Amino acid sequence: MDFEKAKALAGEVFFDRHAELPDWFNDCVSVSGFKNKNKQWVLRYSVSPTSPLKENQKWEEIRGNKVVVETNPVTGARSILISREGPEPIILFEATIDFSTAVVAVVRDDDLTALDGSAFERYGKGSSNLAG
């Protein structure tokens, strides 16, 4: 089973549990996954708490992706940050998917309506590739 199949199976379970999504969902949620030692995919839907940018950094959209661009104050040279320090992501939903049976087991499922979307980084419309 590949990642896309595992993501689709986890998505079916997630959207059955969350028929209505908060308006921030598509802009803020990212999906990730990995294979564990028990021959399962572990799929996670997470958000990143907002963190302030440095004085010489700003968000820009490049080729449809929202990235942090840093400008060197001396030379004016611009570079895209691949990684920056910030708070740990918050896992909202986690499920395991068995390779052989395709059974989805929910490990964590937070109440999305209780969360304040303004506290999360926004990566752009539809960044999650999950809903809609």
PAMIMAR-51019 format. One line per 3 residues: their letters; for each residue x, y, z of N, C-alpha, C, O. Coordinates in steps of 0.2 Angstrom, whole numbers, plus 2048, in hexadecimal, padded with zeros to 3 digits. Last residue first. Layout:
A> X/Y/Z/X/Y/Z/X/Y/Z/X/Y/Z  ...
//
This chain:
GAL> 7C1/860/800/7BE/863/7FA/7C2/862/7F4/7C0/864/7EF  7D0/85C/809/7C9/85D/809/7C7/861/802/7CB/864/7FF  7DE/85A/807/7DA/855/80A/7D2/856/809/7CF/851/807
NSS> 7E8/863/804/7E6/85E/7FF/7E2/858/802/7E2/852/800  7EC/86D/80C/7EC/867/80F/7EB/861/80A/7ED/85B/80B  7EB/879/805/7F2/876/806/7F1/86F/809/7F6/86B/808
GKG> 7E0/881/802/7E0/87A/7FF/7E7/876/801/7E8/871/7FD  7E8/890/802/7E1/88C/801/7E3/885/7FE/7E6/884/7F9  7F5/890/80E/7F2/892/807/7EC/88D/806/7EC/888/809
YRE> 7FA/88E/81A/7FF/88D/815/7FC/88E/80E/7FF/88D/809  7FA/895/82A/7F6/894/824/7FB/894/81E/7FF/898/81D  7FD/890/83A/7FF/892/834/7FB/891/82E/7F8/88B/82E
FAS> 7F0/893/847/7F4/88F/843/7F7/892/83D/7F4/897/83A  7E7/89B/84E/7EE/899/851/7F2/895/84D/7F8/893/850  7DC/89C/847/7E0/8A1/846/7E7/8A0/84A/7EC/8A4/849
GDL> 7D4/890/84B/7D8/890/844/7DD/896/844/7E2/895/840  7D2/88A/859/7D2/890/856/7D7/890/850/7DD/890/851  7C7/87B/85C/7CE/87E/85B/7CD/885/858/7C9/886/854
ATL> 7BC/874/85E/7BE/878/864/7C5/87B/863/7C7/87E/867  7BA/86E/852/7B6/874/853/7B8/878/859/7B6/87E/85A  7C1/863/852/7C4/868/84E/7C0/86F/850/7C3/874/84F
DDD> 7C6/858/85E/7C0/85C/85C/7C2/862/858/7C5/867/85C  7D2/84B/858/7D0/851/85C/7C9/854/859/7C8/854/853  7D6/83C/859/7D2/840/855/7CF/846/859/7CA/845/85D
RVV> 7E2/82E/858/7E0/835/85A/7DB/838/856/7DC/838/850  7E1/822/852/7E5/823/858/7E3/829/85B/7E3/829/862  7D6/817/849/7D7/81E/84B/7DB/81E/852/7D9/81B/856
AVV> 7DB/80C/83D/7DA/80D/844/7DB/814/846/7E1/816/845  7D6/804/82E/7D8/80A/831/7D6/80B/838/7D0/809/83A  7DB/7F7/825/7D7/7F9/82A/7DA/7FF/82D/7E0/800/82F
ATS> 7E2/7F0/81B/7E0/7F7/819/7DB/7FA/81F/7D7/7FE/81E  7E9/7E5/81C/7E2/7E4/81D/7DE/7EB/81B/7D8/7EB/81A  7F7/7E8/81A/7F4/7E2/816/7EC/7E2/817/7E9/7DF/812
FDI> 7FA/7F4/820/7FC/7F3/819/7F8/7ED/816/7F6/7EE/810  7EF/7FD/82A/7F2/7F7/82A/7F4/7F5/822/7EF/7F6/81E  7F1/80D/830/7ED/809/82A/7F2/803/829/7F8/803/827
TAE> 7ED/818/83D/7F1/813/83A/7ED/80F/835/7E7/80E/836  7EB/82A/83F/7E8/823/83E/7EE/81E/83C/7F2/820/838  7E7/839/847/7EC/834/845/7E9/82D/844/7E5/82B/849
FLI> 7E5/84A/848/7E2/844/846/7E8/83F/844/7EC/841/840  7EC/854/84C/7E5/855/84D/7E2/84E/84C/7DD/84C/84F  7FB/859/853/7F8/854/84F/7F1/854/851/7EF/853/857
IPE> 804/867/851/7FF/864/855/7FB/85F/851/7F9/861/84C  816/86A/84F/80F/869/84D/80A/866/852/80D/862/856  81F/874/85B/81E/86D/858/817/86D/855/812/871/858
PGE> 824/885/856/820/880/85B/81F/879/857/81F/879/851  833/887/84D/82C/889/84F/829/884/853/82D/87F/855  840/88B/841/83E/889/848/837/88B/849/835/891/847
RSI> 83F/885/830/83F/88B/835/83D/888/83C/839/884/83C  844/880/820/842/87F/827/843/885/82C/848/888/82B  846/887/815/844/880/814/841/87E/81B/83C/87A/81B
LIS> 844/897/80F/846/893/815/842/88C/814/83C/88B/813  84B/89E/801/845/89B/804/847/896/80A/84C/892/809  853/8AE/801/853/8A7/801/84D/8A4/804/84A/8A7/808
RAG> 85A/8BD/7F9/854/8B9/7FC/855/8B2/7FB/858/8AF/7F7  865/8CA/7FC/864/8C3/7F9/85E/8C0/7FD/85E/8C0/803  869/8D5/803/863/8D5/7FF/861/8CF/7FC/85B/8CE/7F9
TVP> 875/8D6/80A/875/8D5/803/86F/8D6/7FF/86E/8D7/7F9  870/8D9/817/876/8DC/814/876/8DC/80D/877/8E1/80A  865/8D1/81A/864/8D9/81B/86A/8DC/818/86A/8E2/817
NTE> 85E/8C5/810/864/8C7/814/864/8CF/814/864/8D2/80F  84E/8BF/812/852/8C4/80F/858/8C6/813/857/8C8/819  845/8B1/811/849/8B5/815/84D/8B9/811/850/8B7/80C
VVV> 834/8AA/80F/83A/8AD/80C/83E/8B2/811/83B/8B6/814  82B/89C/811/82E/8A2/815/834/8A4/811/838/8A0/810  81D/899/806/823/897/809/826/89D/80D/824/8A3/80C
KNG> 810/891/7FE/811/896/803/818/894/807/818/88F/80A  80F/88D/7ED/810/88B/7F4/812/891/7F8/816/895/7F6  80D/892/7E0/807/88F/7E4/809/88D/7EB/804/88A/7EE
RIE> 81A/897/7DD/817/891/7DA/812/88E/7DD/811/888/7DD  81A/89F/7ED/81E/89D/7E7/81C/897/7E4/81C/892/7E7  815/8AB/7F7/812/8A5/7F4/817/8A5/7ED/817/8A9/7E9
EWK> 81D/8AE/807/81B/8B0/800/819/8AA/7FD/81A/8A4/7FF  820/8B6/817/81C/8B0/813/81B/8B3/80C/819/8B9/80B  830/8BB/81C/829/8BC/81A/826/8B6/817/82A/8B3/813
QNE> 83D/8C2/826/83A/8BC/823/833/8BE/821/830/8C3/825  844/8CB/82D/846/8CB/826/843/8C5/823/845/8C3/81E  83F/8C9/83A/83E/8D0/837/840/8CF/82F/83C/8D3/82B
KLP> 838/8B9/83B/83D/8BE/83D/83C/8C4/839/838/8C4/834  827/8B5/83F/82C/8B5/83B/831/8BA/83D/830/8BE/841  81F/8AC/84D/821/8B2/84A/827/8B1/845/82B/8AD/846
STP> 814/89E/84A/81A/8A1/84D/81C/8A7/849/81C/8A7/843  806/894/84C/809/89A/849/80F/89C/84D/80F/89B/853  806/882/84C/805/889/84F/809/88E/84C/80E/88E/84A
SVS> 801/878/83F/807/87B/842/805/882/846/802/886/842  7F8/869/83F/7F9/870/83E/7FF/873/841/801/870/846  7F5/859/837/7F8/85D/83C/7F7/864/83A/7F6/866/834
YRL> 7F1/848/835/7EF/84F/833/7F1/854/839/7F0/853/83F  7FA/83A/832/7F9/83F/836/7F7/845/833/7F9/847/82E  7FC/828/831/7FA/82E/82D/7F8/833/833/7F4/832/837
VWQ> 806/81B/82F/803/81F/835/802/826/831/807/829/82E  804/80B/829/805/812/827/802/815/82D/7FD/813/830  80C/7FC/82F/806/800/82E/808/807/82C/80E/809/82D
KNK> 815/7F2/834/812/7F2/82D/80B/7F6/82C/806/7F3/82A  81A/7F6/840/815/7F1/840/811/7F0/839/80C/7EE/839  823/801/83E/826/7FA/83E/821/7F4/83F/822/7EF/83E
NKF> 81B/80C/833/81E/80A/839/820/803/839/81F/800/834  81C/819/826/81B/812/828/81E/810/82E/824/812/830  814/829/827/81A/824/827/818/81D/828/813/81C/82B
GSV> 80E/839/822/80D/832/824/814/82E/824/818/830/820  803/847/823/80A/844/822/809/83D/824/804/83B/827  7FB/856/81E/7FB/84F/81F/802/84C/81E/806/84E/81A
SVC> 7F6/866/826/7FA/862/821/7FA/85A/823/7F8/859/829  7EB/873/827/7EC/86C/829/7F1/869/823/7F0/86A/81D  7E8/880/822/7EC/87F/828/7EF/878/829/7F4/877/82C
DNF> 7DE/881/818/7E4/886/818/7EA/884/81D/7EF/886/81C  7D4/878/81B/7D8/878/815/7DE/87C/815/7E3/87A/812  7D0/87E/828/7D2/877/827/7D7/877/821/7DD/875/822
WDP> 7C9/88A/82B/7D0/88A/82B/7D4/883/829/7DA/883/827  7BB/887/82C/7BE/88A/826/7C5/88B/826/7C8/88C/820  7B9/876/832/7BA/87D/833/7BD/880/82D/7C0/87D/829
LEA> 7AE/86A/82A/7B5/86C/82C/7B5/874/82D/7B1/877/82A  7A3/85D/82C/7A4/864/82B/7AA/866/82E/7AC/864/833  7A6/850/82E/7A2/851/828/7A2/859/827/7A3/85B/821
HRD> 7B0/847/835/7B0/84E/835/7AC/850/82F/7B0/852/82A  7AF/839/834/7AE/83C/83A/7AD/843/83B/7AB/846/83F  7B1/838/826/7AA/835/829/7A9/838/830/7A4/839/832
FFV> 7BD/83D/825/7B7/841/823/7B1/83E/825/7AC/842/825  7C5/833/82B/7C5/83A/82E/7BF/83D/82B/7BB/840/830  7C2/828/822/7C1/828/829/7C0/82F/82C/7BB/830/830
EGA> 7C8/82D/816/7C1/82B/817/7BE/82B/81E/7B9/82D/81F  7D5/82F/81A/7D1/835/818/7C9/833/819/7C5/837/81B  7DA/823/81B/7DA/827/821/7D5/82C/820/7D1/82E/824
LAK> 7DA/81F/80D/7D6/81B/812/7D5/81F/819/7D0/81F/81B  7E2/829/808/7DB/829/806/7D7/825/80B/7D1/827/80C  7EE/826/80E/7EB/82D/80F/7E4/82D/80D/7E0/82F/811
AKE> 7F0/819/808/7F0/81A/80F/7EC/821/811/7E8/821/815  7F2/81D/7FB/7EC/819/7FC/7EB/819/804/7E5/81A/806  7FD/825/7FC/7F7/828/7F9/7F1/824/7FB/7EC/826/7FD
FDM> 807/81C/800/805/822/804/7FE/824/802/7FA/826/806  803/80B/7FC/807/811/7FB/804/817/800/7FE/816/802  804/7FA/800/800/800/800/804/806/800/809/807/804
//
